[in-house]
């Protein structure tokens, strides 16, 4: 008895020594596990702590009913968004697959066959000299019928399978945040294109108004030429300006078509007119922005949360890869019935069969594939750390840039409004002076050109204001809720 106990002890000591020796051979890697998430306490020139903007639903942030209808359509029809939704479904199925791996695999099996052995063989001689039961010889050929259940189970001693399942679940959560980030970008892109379309409509209206003003000026110049007050040169210069302005409208019309079709593509429909009210554009006033503290970017920005989840999943993948160096403990079992004749198949206990076995296996020689997987997992984990840091830095810089952009555009718009007012008044003044021969026709031409450009610049600045208003909302992590 003492000898048997000693053998058992030596057996388990040998297994333990084997496991320790295998574990000791695991490569050591320089790993970057932590990411720098330190952010300034406040944005430059801002001390807000409410962060209300990022928690406002996009339906409340955008009030134009035509824009809301476009966004609603895009959230249902946009092909890229729908592709991403299928990626989420794929990630969810991957979680199901990983979850099933650390549960026992159970299956059913059945089989039938026949076997005829040679008389002058070992098995043939045994069958010939023995009866199945007194007076009943082995049948020839000998049938073999079997039905039963079997099970295999890998014991998750090193948490390899559970970490793989947790990693898959974390990847799934990251795809959800990836979808949210795409929704944010999609809403922002549609809104920016929509306001660009309104700006183009207003620019086209300005061009058409200037064509009318310049055409009237051309008629006056023609009358003055007939009165010999100006030469043919003045007529040709005014006529050239009218033709140049008319050509300008066709370029704007092409931009309108392309912008409409860009919106149609985003909402997932074929080219068609986009409903809009361009009259309200110049009077749009972006709401004030509640920025909040920079640390809230870590919670509100879907791309930051996605990068964080990818980092967590990468760390788990390293653990899974490392566990492949350790021994695999498995259990196999089976139970069923087997007989040479179907009539005896379910006869118990004579036809009952069962088995139970355990095994222990570990990689020992030529582990290059496992090492390569381990090295790759570590490299991807380091990549994920840097990507997380880069995403946080980019998020902060985006907010800082747009905050500065909003303030500068506000000041620029106020100055351009005054410039447009002054040049609009100068058109009438120059025309009056020209009619009374107190101003040269070149002054009239230059004044009209400068007034047109200033009005164009005013519309462009207003569009940039709307873009900045949308972009700061996007940069703060709004839009996906």
C-alpha positions as CSV (number, residue, x, y, z in Angstrom):
1,X,0.0,0.0,0.0
2,X,2.9,2.3,0.9
3,X,4.5,1.5,-2.5
4,X,1.2,2.4,-4.4
5,X,0.9,5.7,-2.5
6,X,4.5,6.6,-3.3
7,X,3.9,5.8,-7.0
8,X,0.9,8.1,-7.0
9,X,2.9,10.9,-5.3
10,X,5.7,10.5,-7.7
11,X,3.3,10.6,-10.6
12,X,1.7,13.9,-9.6
13,X,5.1,15.4,-8.8
14,X,6.2,14.4,-12.2
15,X,3.2,16.1,-13.8
16,X,3.7,19.2,-11.7
17,X,7.4,19.3,-12.7
18,X,6.4,18.9,-16.3
19,X,3.9,21.8,-16.1
20,X,6.5,24.1,-14.3
21,X,9.1,23.3,-16.9
22,X,6.8,24.1,-19.8
23,X,5.6,27.3,-18.1
24,X,9.2,28.4,-17.5
25,X,9.8,28.2,-21.3
26,X,7.3,30.9,-22.0
27,X,9.1,33.8,-23.8
28,X,9.4,37.1,-21.9
29,X,8.3,40.1,-23.7
30,X,8.6,43.9,-23.1
31,X,4.9,44.9,-22.9
32,X,3.4,48.4,-22.9
33,X,0.3,47.8,-20.7
34,X,-0.8,51.3,-19.7
35,X,-1.9,54.2,-21.8
36,X,-1.4,57.9,-21.0
37,X,-4.9,59.3,-20.6
38,X,-4.0,62.5,-18.8
39,X,-5.9,65.5,-20.2
40,X,-5.8,69.2,-19.3
41,X,-8.4,70.3,-16.7
42,X,-10.1,72.6,-19.1
43,X,-10.2,73.6,-22.8
44,X,-8.4,76.8,-23.7
45,X,-10.5,79.8,-23.0
46,X,-13.4,77.6,-21.6
47,X,-14.4,76.7,-18.1
48,X,-17.7,75.0,-18.8
49,X,-18.6,71.9,-16.7
50,X,-22.1,71.1,-17.9
51,X,-21.2,69.3,-21.2
52,X,-24.9,69.6,-22.1
53,X,-24.3,69.6,-25.8
54,X,-23.1,66.0,-26.0
55,X,-26.1,64.8,-24.2
56,X,-28.6,66.6,-26.4
57,X,-30.3,64.3,-28.9
58,X,-29.5,65.2,-32.5
59,X,-33.2,65.8,-33.1
60,X,-33.1,68.7,-30.6
61,X,-29.7,70.0,-31.8
62,X,-30.9,70.2,-35.5
63,X,-34.3,71.9,-35.8
64,X,-34.6,72.1,-39.6
65,X,-37.4,69.6,-40.5
66,X,-35.9,68.9,-43.9
67,X,-32.6,68.1,-42.4
68,X,-34.2,65.9,-39.7
69,X,-36.0,64.0,-42.5
70,X,-32.7,63.4,-44.4
71,X,-31.0,62.1,-41.3
72,X,-33.8,59.8,-40.5
73,X,-33.7,58.3,-44.0
74,X,-29.9,57.9,-43.8
75,X,-30.1,56.0,-40.5
76,X,-32.3,53.5,-42.2
77,X,-30.9,53.3,-45.7
78,X,-27.2,54.2,-45.6
79,X,-25.4,51.2,-47.0
80,X,-22.2,51.7,-45.1
81,X,-24.1,51.9,-41.8
82,X,-26.0,48.7,-42.6
83,X,-22.7,47.0,-43.4
84,X,-21.4,48.0,-40.0
85,X,-24.6,46.6,-38.4
86,X,-23.8,43.2,-40.0
87,X,-20.2,43.5,-38.6
88,X,-21.9,43.8,-35.1
89,X,-23.9,40.7,-35.8
90,X,-20.7,38.8,-36.8
91,X,-19.0,39.9,-33.6
92,X,-22.0,38.8,-31.6
93,X,-21.9,35.4,-33.3
94,X,-18.1,35.2,-32.5
95,X,-19.0,35.6,-28.8
96,X,-21.4,32.7,-29.0
97,X,-18.7,30.6,-30.6
98,X,-16.1,31.4,-28.0
99,X,-18.6,30.8,-25.2
100,X,-19.4,27.4,-26.5
101,X,-15.7,26.4,-26.5
102,X,-15.3,26.1,-22.8
103,X,-18.5,24.1,-22.4
104,X,-18.6,20.3,-22.9
105,X,-19.2,19.1,-26.5
106,X,-21.8,16.4,-26.6
107,X,-22.9,14.4,-29.6
108,X,-24.8,11.3,-30.8
109,X,-23.5,8.6,-33.0
110,X,-24.6,5.4,-34.7
111,X,-22.9,3.0,-36.9
112,X,-23.4,-0.4,-38.6
113,X,-21.0,-2.7,-40.4
114,X,-20.0,-6.3,-41.1
115,X,-16.6,-8.1,-40.8
116,X,-15.4,-11.4,-42.3
117,X,-12.0,-12.6,-41.0
118,X,-9.9,-15.4,-42.5
119,X,-10.2,-18.9,-40.9
120,X,-6.5,-19.3,-40.6
121,X,-5.9,-16.1,-38.7
122,X,-5.8,-15.4,-35.0
123,X,-9.3,-13.9,-34.9
124,X,-10.7,-16.5,-37.3
125,X,-9.3,-19.3,-35.2
126,X,-10.7,-17.8,-32.0
127,X,-14.2,-17.4,-33.5
128,X,-14.2,-20.9,-34.8
129,X,-13.2,-22.5,-31.5
130,X,-15.5,-20.4,-29.3
131,X,-19.3,-19.9,-29.2
132,X,-21.2,-16.8,-28.4
133,X,-23.2,-18.9,-26.1
134,X,-23.5,-22.6,-25.7
135,X,-24.6,-24.1,-29.1
136,X,-24.4,-20.8,-31.0
137,X,-21.4,-20.0,-33.1
138,X,-20.2,-16.6,-34.2
139,X,-22.2,-15.6,-37.3
140,X,-20.3,-15.2,-40.6
141,X,-19.9,-12.4,-41.6
142,X,-19.9,-10.8,-38.1
143,X,-22.1,-7.8,-37.8
144,X,-21.3,-4.7,-35.8
145,X,-24.1,-2.3,-34.7
146,X,-23.5,0.6,-32.3
147,X,-25.5,3.6,-31.0
148,X,-24.4,6.0,-28.2
149,X,-23.5,9.4,-27.0
150,X,-20.0,10.9,-26.6
151,X,-18.6,14.0,-24.9
152,X,-15.4,15.9,-24.9
153,X,-14.4,18.7,-22.6
154,X,-11.3,20.8,-22.3
155,X,-10.8,21.9,-18.8
156,X,-10.1,25.6,-18.8
157,X,-7.3,25.4,-16.2
158,X,-5.4,28.4,-17.5
159,X,-8.5,30.5,-18.4
160,X,-7.5,30.4,-22.0
161,X,-11.1,29.7,-23.2
162,X,-12.8,32.2,-20.8
163,X,-10.3,34.9,-21.8
164,X,-11.0,34.2,-25.4
165,X,-14.7,34.5,-24.8
166,X,-14.2,37.8,-22.9
167,X,-12.0,39.1,-25.6
168,X,-14.7,38.3,-28.2
169,X,-17.3,40.1,-26.1
170,X,-15.1,43.1,-25.8
171,X,-14.5,43.2,-29.5
172,X,-18.3,43.0,-29.9
173,X,-18.7,46.1,-27.6
174,X,-16.1,47.9,-29.7
175,X,-18.0,47.3,-32.9
176,X,-21.1,48.8,-31.2
177,X,-19.1,51.9,-30.4
178,X,-17.7,51.8,-33.9
179,X,-21.2,51.9,-35.2
180,X,-22.0,54.8,-32.9
181,X,-19.0,56.7,-34.2
182,X,-20.1,56.1,-37.7
183,X,-23.6,57.4,-36.9
184,X,-22.0,60.6,-35.5
185,X,-19.9,61.1,-38.6
186,X,-22.9,60.3,-40.9
187,X,-25.1,62.9,-39.2
188,X,-22.4,65.5,-39.3
189,X,-21.6,64.8,-43.0
190,X,-25.3,65.1,-44.0
191,X,-25.7,68.3,-41.9
192,X,-22.6,69.9,-43.4
193,X,-23.6,69.0,-46.9
194,X,-27.1,70.3,-46.3
195,X,-25.9,73.7,-45.1
196,X,-23.4,73.8,-48.0
197,X,-26.4,73.3,-50.3
198,X,-28.2,76.2,-48.7
199,X,-25.1,78.4,-49.1
200,X,-24.8,77.5,-52.8
201,X,-28.5,78.4,-53.3
202,X,-27.8,81.8,-51.7
203,X,-24.7,82.3,-53.8
204,X,-26.7,81.5,-57.0
205,X,-29.3,84.0,-55.9
206,X,-26.6,86.7,-55.4
207,X,-25.1,85.9,-58.9
208,X,-28.6,86.3,-60.5
209,X,-29.1,89.6,-58.7
210,X,-25.7,90.9,-59.8
211,X,-26.5,89.8,-63.4
212,X,-29.6,92.0,-63.3
213,X,-27.6,94.9,-61.8
214,X,-24.8,94.6,-64.3
215,X,-27.2,94.3,-67.2
216,X,-28.9,97.5,-66.1
217,X,-25.5,99.2,-65.9
218,X,-24.7,97.9,-69.4
219,X,-27.8,99.5,-70.8
220,X,-26.8,102.8,-69.2
221,X,-23.3,102.6,-70.7
222,X,-24.8,101.9,-74.1
223,X,-27.0,105.0,-73.9
224,X,-24.0,107.1,-72.7
225,X,-22.0,105.8,-75.7
226,X,-24.8,107.0,-78.0
227,X,-24.5,110.3,-76.3
228,X,-20.7,110.2,-76.9
229,X,-20.0,110.4,-73.2
230,X,-18.1,107.1,-73.2
231,X,-16.3,105.0,-75.8
232,X,-16.9,101.5,-77.2
233,X,-14.3,100.3,-74.7
234,X,-16.5,101.0,-71.7
235,X,-19.4,99.1,-73.4
236,X,-17.2,96.1,-74.0
237,X,-15.9,96.1,-70.5
238,X,-19.4,96.1,-69.0
239,X,-20.5,93.5,-71.5
240,X,-17.5,91.2,-70.5
241,X,-18.4,91.6,-66.9
242,X,-22.0,90.5,-67.5
243,X,-20.8,87.5,-69.5
244,X,-18.4,86.5,-66.8
245,X,-21.0,86.7,-64.1
246,X,-23.4,84.7,-66.2
247,X,-20.8,81.9,-66.6
248,X,-20.3,81.9,-62.9
249,X,-23.9,80.8,-62.3
250,X,-23.4,77.6,-64.3
251,X,-20.5,76.5,-62.1
252,X,-22.6,77.1,-59.0
253,X,-25.5,75.1,-60.5
254,X,-23.1,72.2,-61.1
255,X,-21.9,72.4,-57.5
256,X,-25.6,72.3,-56.4
257,X,-26.2,69.1,-58.4
258,X,-23.1,67.4,-57.0
259,X,-24.0,68.4,-53.4
260,X,-27.5,67.2,-53.8
261,X,-26.3,63.8,-55.1
262,X,-23.7,63.6,-52.3
263,X,-26.6,63.9,-49.9
264,X,-28.7,61.4,-51.9
265,X,-25.8,58.9,-51.7
266,X,-25.5,59.3,-47.9
267,X,-29.3,58.7,-47.4
268,X,-29.1,55.7,-49.8
269,X,-31.3,56.8,-52.7
270,X,-31.0,57.6,-56.3
271,X,-30.5,61.3,-57.5
272,X,-33.5,63.5,-56.8
273,X,-34.1,67.1,-55.6
274,X,-33.3,67.7,-51.9
275,X,-36.1,69.6,-50.1
276,X,-34.8,72.7,-48.4
277,X,-35.6,76.3,-47.4
278,X,-32.7,78.4,-48.5
279,X,-34.3,81.7,-47.4
280,X,-33.5,81.0,-43.8
281,X,-29.8,80.4,-44.3
282,X,-28.3,83.9,-43.9
283,X,-30.3,84.4,-40.7
284,X,-29.1,81.2,-39.0
285,X,-27.4,81.8,-35.7
286,X,-25.5,78.8,-34.2
287,X,-26.4,78.1,-30.6
288,X,-23.9,78.5,-27.9
289,X,-21.8,75.4,-27.1
290,X,-21.6,73.9,-23.6
291,X,-18.1,72.2,-23.8
292,X,-17.8,70.5,-20.4
293,X,-14.5,69.2,-19.1
294,X,-12.0,67.4,-21.4
295,X,-12.1,64.2,-19.4
296,X,-15.7,63.7,-20.5
297,X,-14.4,63.0,-24.0
298,X,-13.4,59.6,-22.6
299,X,-17.1,58.8,-21.9
300,X,-18.8,60.7,-24.8
301,X,-16.7,60.0,-27.8
302,X,-17.5,56.6,-29.3
303,X,-14.1,56.4,-31.1
304,X,-12.3,56.9,-27.7
305,X,-14.4,54.2,-26.1
306,X,-13.9,51.9,-29.1
307,X,-10.1,52.3,-28.8
308,X,-10.3,51.6,-25.1
309,X,-12.3,48.4,-25.6
310,X,-9.9,47.3,-28.4
311,X,-7.0,47.8,-25.9
312,X,-8.8,45.7,-23.3
313,X,-9.4,43.0,-25.9
314,X,-5.8,43.1,-27.0
315,X,-4.6,42.5,-23.4
316,X,-6.9,39.4,-23.2
317,X,-5.6,38.1,-26.5
318,X,-2.1,38.2,-25.1
319,X,-3.2,36.1,-22.1
320,X,-4.9,33.7,-24.5
321,X,-1.8,33.4,-26.6
322,X,0.4,32.9,-23.5
323,X,-1.9,30.1,-22.3
324,X,-1.2,28.1,-25.4
325,X,2.2,27.3,-24.0
326,X,0.6,25.5,-21.0
327,X,-0.7,21.9,-21.0
328,X,-4.2,21.2,-22.2
329,X,-6.3,19.1,-19.9
330,X,-9.1,17.2,-21.6
331,X,-11.7,14.7,-20.7
332,X,-13.5,12.3,-23.1
333,X,-16.4,10.1,-22.3
334,X,-18.9,7.9,-24.1
335,X,-21.8,5.6,-23.4
336,X,-24.0,3.5,-25.6
337,X,-24.8,0.0,-26.9
338,X,-22.9,-2.3,-29.3
339,X,-23.8,-5.8,-30.5
340,X,-23.3,-8.0,-33.6
341,X,-27.0,-8.4,-34.0
342,X,-29.7,-5.6,-33.8
343,X,-31.9,-7.8,-31.7
344,X,-29.2,-7.7,-28.9
345,X,-28.4,-4.0,-29.3
346,X,-30.3,-2.6,-26.3
347,X,-29.8,-5.6,-24.1
348,X,-28.5,-4.4,-20.8
349,X,-25.9,-4.9,-19.3
350,X,-24.5,-7.3,-22.0
351,X,-24.5,-4.8,-24.8
352,X,-23.8,-1.7,-22.7
353,X,-20.5,0.1,-23.4
354,X,-18.9,3.2,-21.8
355,X,-15.6,4.9,-21.5
356,X,-14.0,7.7,-19.5
357,X,-10.5,9.1,-20.1
358,X,-8.5,12.1,-19.3
359,X,-5.4,13.4,-21.1
360,X,-2.7,16.0,-20.6
361,X,-0.8,17.4,-23.5
362,X,1.6,20.3,-23.8
363,X,3.7,21.7,-26.7
364,X,7.4,20.7,-26.1
365,X,9.4,20.9,-29.4
366,X,8.9,23.2,-32.4
367,X,6.7,25.8,-30.8
368,X,7.4,28.4,-33.4
369,X,3.8,28.8,-34.4
370,X,2.7,29.4,-30.8
371,X,5.6,31.8,-30.2
372,X,4.7,33.7,-33.4
373,X,1.1,34.0,-32.2
374,X,2.2,35.2,-28.8
375,X,4.6,37.8,-30.3
376,X,1.9,39.1,-32.7
377,X,-0.6,39.4,-29.8
378,X,1.9,41.4,-27.8
379,X,2.6,43.6,-30.8
380,X,-1.1,44.2,-31.4
381,X,-1.5,45.1,-27.7
382,X,1.2,47.7,-28.0
383,X,-0.4,49.0,-31.1
384,X,-3.7,49.3,-29.2
385,X,-2.1,51.3,-26.5
386,X,-0.6,53.8,-28.9
387,X,-3.9,53.9,-30.9
388,X,-5.8,54.7,-27.6
389,X,-3.4,57.5,-26.8
390,X,-3.6,58.9,-30.3
391,X,-7.4,58.8,-30.3
392,X,-7.6,60.7,-27.1
393,X,-5.1,63.3,-28.3
394,X,-6.9,63.7,-31.6
395,X,-10.3,64.1,-29.8
396,X,-8.9,66.9,-27.5
397,X,-7.2,68.7,-30.5
398,X,-10.4,68.5,-32.5
399,X,-12.4,70.3,-29.8
400,X,-9.6,72.9,-29.2
401,X,-9.5,73.6,-33.0
402,X,-13.2,74.0,-33.4
403,X,-13.5,76.1,-30.3
404,X,-11.0,78.5,-31.7
405,X,-12.6,78.3,-35.1
406,X,-16.0,79.3,-33.8
407,X,-14.7,82.3,-32.0
408,X,-12.6,83.5,-35.0
409,X,-15.5,82.9,-37.4
410,X,-17.8,85.0,-35.2
411,X,-15.5,88.0,-35.4
412,X,-14.8,87.5,-39.1
413,X,-18.6,87.3,-39.9
414,X,-19.3,90.6,-38.1
415,X,-16.6,92.4,-40.1
416,X,-17.7,90.9,-43.4
417,X,-21.2,92.0,-42.7
418,X,-20.0,95.6,-42.4
419,X,-17.9,95.2,-45.5
420,X,-20.9,93.9,-47.5
421,X,-23.0,96.8,-46.3
422,X,-20.3,99.4,-47.3
423,X,-19.8,97.9,-50.7
424,X,-23.5,97.5,-51.4
425,X,-23.9,101.2,-50.7
426,X,-20.9,102.0,-52.9
427,X,-22.5,100.4,-55.9
428,X,-25.3,103.0,-55.9
429,X,-22.8,105.8,-55.2
430,X,-20.5,104.8,-58.0
431,X,-23.4,104.4,-60.4
432,X,-24.8,107.9,-59.5
433,X,-21.3,109.5,-59.9
434,X,-20.8,107.7,-63.2
435,X,-24.1,109.0,-64.6
436,X,-23.1,112.5,-63.7
437,X,-19.6,112.0,-65.2
438,X,-18.0,112.4,-61.9
439,X,-16.6,108.8,-61.8
440,X,-14.8,106.6,-64.3
441,X,-16.5,103.5,-65.6
442,X,-13.7,101.4,-64.2
443,X,-14.6,102.5,-60.7
444,X,-18.1,101.2,-61.3
445,X,-16.8,97.9,-62.6
446,X,-14.4,97.4,-59.7
447,X,-17.1,98.4,-57.1
448,X,-19.5,95.8,-58.5
449,X,-16.9,93.1,-58.6
450,X,-15.8,93.8,-55.0
451,X,-19.4,93.8,-53.8
452,X,-20.1,90.5,-55.5
453,X,-16.9,88.9,-53.9
454,X,-17.8,90.3,-50.5
455,X,-21.3,88.9,-50.6
456,X,-19.8,85.6,-51.7
457,X,-17.4,85.7,-48.8
458,X,-20.2,86.5,-46.4
459,X,-22.1,83.4,-47.5
460,X,-18.9,81.3,-47.3
461,X,-18.2,82.5,-43.8
462,X,-21.8,81.7,-42.7
463,X,-21.4,78.2,-44.1
464,X,-18.1,77.8,-42.2
465,X,-19.9,78.9,-39.1
466,X,-22.5,76.2,-39.5
467,X,-19.8,73.7,-40.2
468,X,-17.9,74.7,-37.1
469,X,-21.2,74.4,-35.1
470,X,-21.7,70.9,-36.4
471,X,-18.1,69.9,-36.0
472,X,-17.8,71.0,-32.4
473,X,-20.9,68.9,-31.6
474,X,-19.3,65.9,-33.4
475,X,-16.0,66.5,-31.7
476,X,-17.6,66.5,-28.3
477,X,-19.1,63.1,-29.0
478,X,-22.6,64.1,-29.7
479,X,-25.0,62.8,-32.4
480,X,-25.0,59.0,-31.8
481,X,-27.5,58.9,-28.9
